[in-house]
Amino acid sequence: MSEAFDFKTVGFIGLGAMGKPMLVHLANKLPSESQLYVFDVVEQVVDELRTKFPNRVLKASSARDVAQQTETIITMVPEGSHVRSVYLDPQKGVCSTDISNKLLIDCSTIDTATSLAVKDYIAENFPSASFYDSPVSGGVVGAVKGTIAFFLGCAEWDPNVKRLTHLMSLMGKQIIPCGGPSLGLAAKLSNNYLSGVIAIACSEAMDMGMRSGLDPRTLAKVYAAGTAQNTICDRFNPVPHVYPEAPSSKGYKEGFKVQLMRKDFALAVDMAKRVGSKNVLGGVGLETYDGASKDPRCRDLDSRVVYRYLGGQEDWQSHVNGS
Ligand code: NAD
């Protein structure tokens, strides 16, 4: 890194499946003098991190406390309501203290309206502070490996881009400025909509081919060679044991939870409505992920479990000659 940036104090709020491994990268890679102040409503995770990095990670008592101790703050919480309370709670929120000149980065996947409301509040009350949406893609495995992508809600020429890119490069591989406020989220939601639709279509196409007598590995080869080629089929195939590294081959574990896909899909469908985009697959897609996320056979598993939800055959190997 040629340019030196001063990240002496960094705050991190929300240390769940994604936030915790992201924080671990910062703790391992920031210069030794940097201090990390962390807060999560679940204290246990903070205590674990304190034990792992006793000289580096400090426990904050609230989001407000994080804001008082640090110059740069990253948030990674589940939904818009959590982002609202983390930033705007009048007693314990980030904005309940003076955040002038601070750099605030929200990596949560939420609705664009909430993100813009938080940004507007900050612009009005603390004009020298900078707030960015910067949702991520790449899942928990990517967060652990440090390979996630950041979709940054600003223009390429934004004065903070280099600084943001430097910090995010410690946690991920690609940082893509998407053009302006909330456009990181718009990009992320349209990406997850597309990925969710492809997973349903791939499940249906595999199922009809298999029921017609095809080996799913042959089907996957055909799609890869033909016009249906896509990453879901190649690397996240919903049919178990077509691609060994896919979550489906590991009991649909260690992937992107179906409830999160349901949440992102619903946010994408709302966004499409709001901007007047025709969205013929949105209704059936949402109904499918809604059903799968409530189904006890699918809940908490990788979203490609939609194949199971749609009645796809999982033990195909026992029926295929030579397997
Ligand atoms: P998670 O539920 O595992 O973690 C969220 C953390 O936020 C929890 O530890 C929770 O205690 C904490 N939290 C909630 N409200 C809080 C508050 N008011 N103050 C402080 N902490 C609070 O969720 P996750 O999987 O880490 O996802 C976080 C965000 O990242 C979501 O918006 C999700 O859609 C997005 N995302 C997740 C994945 C994934 O594969 N898990 C991938 C990309 C993006």
Residues whose N, C-alpha, C, O or C-beta is under 5 A from the ligand:
A	BS01	NAD	I13 G14 L15 G16 A17 M18 G19 F39 D40 V41 V42 M76 V77 P78 E79 H82 S85 V86 C107 S108 T109 V136 S137 G139 V140 G255 F256 L260
